[in-house]
């Protein structure tokens, strides 16, 4: 069941939960792979759905769950897995029953569906930092209950790397001896961090970043539109991710990135007064998410700068118009690109550590720009 009526840990606050998404854009190859496996009658018991954050992995998992749980119990056949529920007619199951099952799924009250996510801590009024073993033990209770009408059961875990060590080990035992007629849908943003033994028991479905058309359509579905002048910058910096694009749009990410570029254009001599004024806009808890976006953009710009020096500055390398002159000045060849690549690695680690230990935002950003300035002077 849903805990309270609060935003869930697997949901972007202010936007619909992925389970309510009507149309999944992109991911045609992954769709075909799952449908082919289903048609063969040899559906794997555990699917590891991987890819960048915000590209539709959770939506994909919920679409699969709705499909499997609304199949006829006997003689299941192929179906239009990812179509709108109104258009996806299944002549082999009563339409009213199908609607009732779908309604229970959306309410997370369907007895054949289990959802594992970070739970809400009522005492601290926040989500717990990890999925605990108690949540995985819930699966044992779920599997022990008999289902009155038979059929498949589905368990969604979003996301798998949120599990602590005890929870991961408990899940592994379940995957080693999976219950009959049960499909596990494990969502993962960074599969490289998972136990090798968990990955080895899953079939991976790797989802790619959305192209510009699919990204625009997915955003429009949740009533968001990218300004025409910013489509290119959002497409590149958002990495084909709806989640990343939402964050960019909410905090004027395009203008924020242009501001970062304007400081890079001053190198190797930053304007201290302008920089301090800019940094002052990130103080306070209310600007925490904007600070996190700035840190992400700082990591992105140095990585893009280094890549441009290594691969060249031709139009095919997708360099923004605002980046061209700056990148060419700061990183004209592969030898200098190596220095920027080294900075990109250390900078990313320093910024991540600074956020973790809650360093003063002003000091954190200022130190980062000083490191960038020092590197610019070194490579001249």
C-alpha positions as CSV (number, residue, x, y, z in Angstrom):
1,X,0.0,0.0,0.0
2,X,1.0,3.6,-0.5
3,X,2.4,5.2,2.6
4,X,0.3,8.3,3.4
5,X,-0.5,10.6,0.4
6,X,3.1,12.0,0.3
7,X,5.4,12.0,-2.6
8,X,7.1,8.6,-2.8
9,X,10.9,8.0,-2.8
10,X,10.7,6.8,-6.4
11,X,8.9,9.9,-7.6
12,X,10.0,13.4,-8.6
13,X,8.2,15.8,-6.3
14,X,5.6,17.8,-8.1
15,X,5.2,15.4,-11.0
16,X,3.1,12.2,-11.5
17,X,4.5,8.9,-10.4
18,X,5.8,6.7,-13.2
19,X,3.0,4.2,-12.7
20,X,0.5,6.9,-14.0
21,X,2.5,7.5,-17.3
22,X,0.3,6.5,-20.2
23,X,2.8,6.5,-23.0
24,X,6.4,5.3,-22.9
25,X,8.6,7.1,-25.4
26,X,11.7,5.5,-26.9
27,X,13.2,2.2,-25.9
28,X,12.0,0.2,-28.9
29,X,14.7,-2.4,-28.7
30,X,14.1,-3.1,-25.1
31,X,10.3,-3.4,-25.8
32,X,11.0,-5.9,-28.6
33,X,13.4,-8.0,-26.5
34,X,10.9,-8.4,-23.7
35,X,7.9,-9.1,-26.0
36,X,10.0,-11.7,-27.9
37,X,10.9,-13.4,-24.6
38,X,7.2,-13.4,-23.5
39,X,6.1,-14.8,-26.9
40,X,8.6,-17.6,-26.6
41,X,6.9,-18.8,-23.4
42,X,10.2,-18.8,-21.6
43,X,10.0,-15.5,-19.7
44,X,13.0,-14.9,-17.4
45,X,12.1,-14.6,-13.7
46,X,14.3,-11.6,-13.1
47,X,14.9,-8.5,-15.3
48,X,17.5,-5.9,-14.5
49,X,16.4,-2.7,-16.1
50,X,19.4,-0.4,-16.4
51,X,20.3,3.1,-17.8
52,X,20.7,6.7,-16.8
53,X,18.4,8.2,-14.2
54,X,15.2,9.7,-15.6
55,X,15.0,8.0,-19.0
56,X,11.9,5.9,-18.3
57,X,13.2,2.8,-16.5
58,X,10.4,3.0,-13.8
59,X,7.8,3.7,-16.4
60,X,9.0,0.7,-18.4
61,X,8.8,-1.5,-15.3
62,X,5.3,-0.4,-14.4
63,X,4.1,-1.0,-18.0
64,X,5.4,-4.5,-17.8
65,X,3.7,-5.1,-14.5
66,X,0.4,-3.9,-15.8
67,X,0.8,-6.1,-18.9
68,X,1.6,-9.3,-17.0
69,X,-1.0,-8.8,-14.3
70,X,-3.8,-8.2,-16.8
71,X,-3.0,-11.3,-18.9
72,X,-5.6,-14.2,-19.0
73,X,-4.6,-16.8,-16.5
74,X,-4.8,-19.6,-19.1
75,X,-3.2,-19.6,-22.6
76,X,-1.6,-16.2,-22.4
77,X,-0.8,-14.6,-25.7
78,X,1.1,-11.6,-27.0
79,X,-0.3,-8.1,-26.4
80,X,0.4,-4.5,-27.2
81,X,2.6,-4.1,-24.1
82,X,3.2,-0.3,-24.2
83,X,0.1,1.1,-25.7
84,X,-2.4,3.4,-24.0
85,X,-4.7,1.4,-21.7
86,X,-7.8,2.6,-23.6
87,X,-6.4,1.5,-26.9
88,X,-4.9,-1.8,-25.7
89,X,-7.9,-4.0,-26.0
90,X,-7.5,-7.6,-24.8
91,X,-10.3,-9.8,-26.1
92,X,-9.3,-12.7,-23.9
93,X,-10.1,-11.0,-20.6
94,X,-13.1,-9.2,-19.4
95,X,-12.5,-5.5,-19.9
96,X,-14.1,-4.5,-16.6
97,X,-11.9,-7.0,-14.8
98,X,-8.9,-5.6,-16.6
99,X,-9.8,-2.0,-15.5
100,X,-10.3,-3.2,-11.9
101,X,-6.9,-4.8,-11.9
102,X,-5.2,-1.7,-13.4
103,X,-7.0,0.5,-10.8
104,X,-5.6,-1.8,-8.0
105,X,-2.2,-1.6,-9.5
106,X,-2.2,2.2,-9.5
107,X,-3.4,2.2,-5.9
108,X,-0.7,-0.4,-5.1
109,X,-3.5,-2.6,-3.7
110,X,-3.2,-5.4,-6.2
111,X,-2.4,-8.6,-4.2
112,X,-0.2,-10.0,-7.0
113,X,2.1,-6.9,-7.0
114,X,4.8,-6.0,-4.5
115,X,6.7,-2.7,-4.6
116,X,10.0,-2.3,-2.8
117,X,11.4,1.2,-2.3
118,X,12.9,3.3,0.4
119,X,10.3,3.6,3.2
120,X,9.2,6.8,5.0
121,X,10.5,7.4,8.5
122,X,7.6,8.8,10.4
123,X,9.7,9.9,13.3
124,X,12.2,11.9,11.2
125,X,9.7,12.9,8.6
126,X,12.0,11.9,5.7
127,X,12.8,8.9,3.6
128,X,15.3,6.4,4.9
129,X,18.7,6.4,3.3
130,X,18.5,2.8,2.1
131,X,16.2,-0.1,1.4
132,X,16.5,-2.2,4.6
133,X,16.2,-5.9,5.0
134,X,12.7,-5.5,6.5
135,X,11.5,-4.3,3.1
136,X,13.0,-7.4,1.4
137,X,11.5,-9.6,4.1
138,X,8.1,-8.2,3.0
139,X,8.6,-10.2,-0.2
140,X,8.7,-13.5,1.7
141,X,5.3,-12.6,3.2
142,X,4.1,-11.6,-0.2
143,X,5.2,-14.9,-1.7
144,X,3.7,-16.9,1.1
145,X,0.2,-15.6,0.6
146,X,-1.9,-17.6,-1.8
147,X,-3.4,-15.8,-4.7
148,X,-7.1,-16.6,-5.1
149,X,-7.3,-16.3,-8.8
150,X,-3.8,-17.6,-9.7
151,X,-1.9,-15.9,-12.4
152,X,1.5,-14.2,-12.4
153,X,3.0,-12.1,-9.6
154,X,5.3,-9.2,-10.1
155,X,7.8,-7.5,-7.7
156,X,9.3,-4.1,-8.6
157,X,12.4,-2.9,-6.7
158,X,13.2,0.8,-7.3
159,X,16.1,1.1,-7.2
160,X,18.3,-2.0,-6.5
161,X,21.4,0.0,-5.5
162,X,19.5,1.6,-2.6
163,X,19.5,-1.7,-0.8
164,X,21.9,-2.0,2.2
165,X,24.2,-5.1,2.4
166,X,21.7,-7.2,4.4
167,X,18.9,-6.4,2.1
168,X,21.0,-7.2,-1.0
169,X,22.0,-10.6,0.5
170,X,18.3,-11.4,1.3
171,X,17.3,-10.6,-2.2
172,X,20.0,-12.8,-3.6
173,X,18.6,-15.8,-1.7
174,X,15.2,-15.1,-3.2
175,X,16.6,-14.8,-6.7
176,X,18.5,-18.1,-6.3
177,X,15.2,-19.9,-5.5
178,X,12.6,-17.8,-7.2
179,X,8.9,-18.4,-6.5
180,X,6.8,-19.9,-9.3
181,X,5.1,-17.6,-11.8
182,X,6.9,-14.5,-10.4
183,X,8.7,-11.9,-12.3
184,X,11.2,-9.5,-10.6
185,X,11.7,-6.1,-12.1
186,X,14.9,-4.6,-10.7
187,X,15.5,-0.9,-11.6
188,X,19.2,0.2,-11.5
189,X,20.9,3.5,-12.3
190,X,24.4,2.1,-11.7
191,X,24.5,-1.7,-12.2
192,X,28.3,-1.7,-11.8
193,X,27.7,-1.1,-8.0
194,X,25.5,-4.2,-7.6
195,X,26.6,-7.6,-6.3
196,X,27.9,-9.7,-9.2
197,X,25.8,-12.6,-8.0
198,X,22.6,-10.6,-8.2
199,X,23.4,-9.4,-11.8
200,X,24.3,-13.0,-12.8
201,X,20.7,-14.1,-11.9
202,X,19.0,-11.4,-13.9
203,X,18.5,-10.8,-17.6
204,X,19.6,-7.2,-18.3
205,X,17.4,-4.8,-20.3
206,X,19.6,-1.8,-21.0
207,X,17.6,1.4,-21.8
208,X,19.3,4.2,-23.8
209,X,19.0,7.9,-23.4
210,X,16.0,9.5,-25.2
211,X,16.6,11.3,-28.5
212,X,15.5,14.9,-28.8
213,X,12.1,14.0,-30.3
214,X,11.2,11.4,-27.6
215,X,12.5,13.7,-24.8
216,X,10.4,16.6,-26.0
217,X,7.3,14.3,-26.2
218,X,7.9,12.8,-22.8
219,X,8.2,16.3,-21.3
220,X,5.1,17.5,-23.1
221,X,3.2,14.5,-21.6
222,X,3.8,16.1,-18.1
223,X,3.0,19.6,-19.4
224,X,6.6,20.8,-19.7
225,X,8.0,22.5,-22.7
226,X,11.6,23.4,-23.5
227,X,11.9,27.0,-24.9
228,X,12.8,26.9,-28.6
229,X,16.1,28.7,-28.0
230,X,17.2,26.2,-25.4
231,X,16.3,22.9,-27.1
232,X,19.9,22.1,-28.1
233,X,21.4,22.9,-24.7
234,X,18.7,20.9,-22.8
235,X,19.0,18.0,-25.2
236,X,22.8,17.8,-24.7
237,X,23.1,18.6,-21.0
238,X,20.0,16.7,-20.0
239,X,21.6,13.6,-21.5
240,X,18.3,12.4,-22.9
241,X,16.8,12.1,-19.4
242,X,13.3,13.4,-18.5
243,X,14.4,13.6,-14.8
244,X,17.5,15.7,-15.6
245,X,15.6,17.9,-17.9
246,X,13.0,18.6,-15.2
247,X,15.7,19.7,-12.8
248,X,17.3,21.9,-15.5
249,X,14.0,23.5,-16.4
250,X,13.0,24.1,-12.7
251,X,16.3,25.9,-12.0
252,X,16.8,27.7,-15.3
253,X,19.6,25.3,-16.1
254,X,20.3,26.7,-19.6
255,X,21.0,30.2,-18.2
256,X,23.0,28.7,-15.3
257,X,25.2,26.8,-17.8
258,X,25.7,30.0,-19.8
259,X,26.8,31.8,-16.7
260,X,29.4,29.0,-16.0
261,X,30.6,29.4,-19.6
262,X,30.9,33.2,-19.1
263,X,33.3,32.6,-16.1
264,X,35.3,30.1,-18.2
265,X,35.6,32.7,-20.9
266,X,37.3,35.0,-18.3
267,X,40.1,32.5,-17.7
268,X,42.9,32.5,-16.8
269,X,41.8,35.6,-14.7
270,X,38.4,35.3,-13.1
271,X,36.5,38.5,-12.1
272,X,36.4,38.0,-8.3
273,X,33.6,40.5,-7.7
274,X,31.3,38.9,-10.3
275,X,32.1,35.4,-9.0
276,X,31.4,36.2,-5.4
277,X,28.1,37.8,-6.4
278,X,27.2,34.7,-8.4
279,X,28.1,32.4,-5.5
280,X,26.0,34.3,-3.1
281,X,22.8,33.2,-4.9
282,X,23.4,29.6,-3.8
283,X,23.4,30.1,0.0
284,X,20.7,28.7,2.3
285,X,18.7,25.4,2.4
286,X,16.1,26.6,-0.1
287,X,18.9,26.7,-2.8
288,X,20.2,23.2,-2.1
289,X,18.8,21.6,-5.3
290,X,20.0,24.6,-7.4
291,X,23.4,24.1,-5.8
292,X,23.4,20.4,-6.7
293,X,22.5,21.3,-10.3
294,X,25.4,23.8,-10.5
295,X,27.8,21.2,-9.2
296,X,26.5,18.8,-11.8
297,X,27.0,21.4,-14.5
298,X,30.5,22.2,-13.3
299,X,31.4,18.5,-13.7
300,X,29.7,18.4,-17.1
301,X,31.5,21.5,-18.5
302,X,35.0,20.3,-17.6
303,X,34.3,16.8,-19.0
304,X,33.0,18.4,-22.2
305,X,36.0,20.7,-22.4
306,X,38.4,17.8,-22.1
307,X,36.5,15.6,-24.6
308,X,36.5,18.5,-27.1
309,X,40.3,18.7,-26.8
310,X,40.7,15.0,-27.4
311,X,38.2,14.4,-30.2
312,X,38.5,17.7,-31.9
313,X,36.2,20.7,-32.4
314,X,34.3,19.7,-35.5
315,X,30.5,20.3,-35.6
316,X,29.9,16.5,-35.5
317,X,31.1,16.5,-31.8
318,X,28.0,18.3,-30.7
319,X,29.7,21.4,-29.2
320,X,27.3,24.2,-28.4
321,X,27.8,27.5,-30.1
322,X,28.4,29.1,-26.8
323,X,31.1,26.6,-26.0
324,X,33.2,26.7,-29.3
325,X,35.4,29.7,-28.7
326,X,35.9,29.0,-25.0
327,X,36.8,25.3,-25.5
328,X,39.2,26.1,-28.4
329,X,41.0,28.7,-26.3
330,X,41.3,26.6,-23.1
331,X,41.8,23.1,-24.7
332,X,43.1,23.3,-28.3
333,X,44.8,19.8,-28.4
334,X,44.8,16.3,-26.8
335,X,47.9,17.0,-24.6
336,X,46.2,19.9,-22.8
337,X,42.9,17.8,-22.7
338,X,44.7,15.4,-20.4
339,X,45.2,18.1,-17.8
340,X,41.5,19.0,-17.9
341,X,40.6,15.3,-17.7
342,X,42.6,14.9,-14.5
343,X,40.9,18.0,-13.1
344,X,37.5,16.6,-14.0
345,X,38.2,13.5,-12.0
346,X,39.5,15.2,-8.9
347,X,36.9,18.0,-9.1
348,X,34.0,15.5,-9.2
349,X,35.3,13.7,-6.2
350,X,35.9,16.9,-4.2
351,X,32.4,18.3,-5.1
352,X,30.7,15.0,-4.1
353,X,32.6,15.0,-0.8
354,X,31.7,18.6,-0.2
355,X,28.0,17.9,-0.6
356,X,28.1,14.9,1.5
357,X,29.7,16.6,4.5
358,X,27.6,19.8,3.9
359,X,30.5,22.2,3.3
360,X,29.6,25.9,3.0
361,X,28.3,26.3,-0.6
362,X,30.2,29.5,-1.1
363,X,33.5,27.9,-0.1
364,X,32.8,24.8,-2.2
365,X,32.0,26.7,-5.4
366,X,34.8,29.2,-4.9
367,X,37.4,26.5,-4.3
368,X,36.2,24.7,-7.5
369,X,36.5,27.8,-9.6
370,X,40.0,28.5,-8.2
371,X,41.0,24.9,-9.2
372,X,39.7,25.6,-12.7
373,X,41.6,28.9,-12.8
374,X,44.8,27.2,-11.7
375,X,44.4,24.5,-14.4
376,X,43.8,27.2,-17.1
377,X,47.0,29.0,-16.1
378,X,48.9,25.7,-16.1
379,X,47.9,24.7,-19.6
380,X,48.6,28.1,-21.3
